[in-house]
């Protein structure tokens, strides 16, 4: 197959059946394009399926984590229930022991109450006897006093009788002495009895209080006994319920474990399904990639197709864009290092207003755009002339969907006017209608296109890699690349549309900047 630099059959360099040959090539190009579009569409659908599988995986993992947590909670609950059952059984045993001891305490208190009552009765009887003895001693005292008075009168009468009454006087004197001694002894007995009474009175009061306390204690102990009886019944009932709960928790734990095992199997099956879907998507993408080589060969023969038209316009756009970018360096408005730095700054807050010259920004929140937009050291100097150059390409070929340039990180400093619409705050509309100053890294197709020709190591660098990262793995000088080394890819845009894109290396100041990027619809 001729190299892209081979003679163009459309210029008459082929004889005879050149027209038929060109038609065959055009038909072949149509087949290649349709194959690429079909493969891309298949890849998109499978990727969509893979995303849904990812959601299923995420949900399954969440469910599994929940079930594992639930199983752990149920296990803890079962263990706690078993411990609770054991505790309640132990409590029931202790309560029964307490009830037995309470029964003994009630019996003891009853005996104490009875003994206290008997002692109180005996003490009261003793007090009564003391009172009676005291009364008798008082009577004896009175009799002694009267006897003394009578003996005194008898002595007086004996004295009056002279010698005849002398013997009677002696008897009367002895009787008086006996009466005096009896009176003193009865007084002593009365005093002693009074002292005993005074000593026994507090004892009697204390005994009466003890009798009342014994009665209260008996009532309280009997009440405690009743409560212990109730607690024992409740503890036994609770032990039964808790044991039943422990049994149920054990069954639930087994059920939860079965669910965890089932979710594990589901997770493994879903992961296998995802791997299969990704493999299908990769196979479909590989089929799409095969069409890239077909376009390299088709480029040698201009069939007048949109692809050939876009290839010529891409080369023109590269030249125009290089002039715009380098002019700011040559005029001293920009340093070469700033143009090639790959440094970006989020557009948010007051910076949002700087885009109002291109579209309305009233609905943009202070925290910025979604997806985010970025400024560089140079984009403000080139955004307007670049947009004009991009739009001229679309005027020359209306079948194109877009025409722009992107840097090595797939960043677009400017875009076509049709993709610089007013910001609405509606995610779907803004995603499709406002695509300026953002990275196109949602699909690695454009990243691959931006870094095409620099090798696999450069293509594998992460999004927003630094200039130093690229210099470490690739030669970025213009001499190291083939300016004719274009790349055609068919992919699904983040809007869902199937697009074929053509990228061509773009160098400024002798160093790789990025690529020109032209795209057209592959639908239909």
Helices and strands as residue ranges (DSSP letters): G 9-11, H 18-161, G 162-165, H 166-298, H 306-330, H 336-340, E 345-346, G 349-355, E 374-375, H 379-396, E 400-407, G 417-419, H 427-433, H 444-450, H 456-459, H 467-473, G 478-480, E 487-492, E 498-508, E 511-521
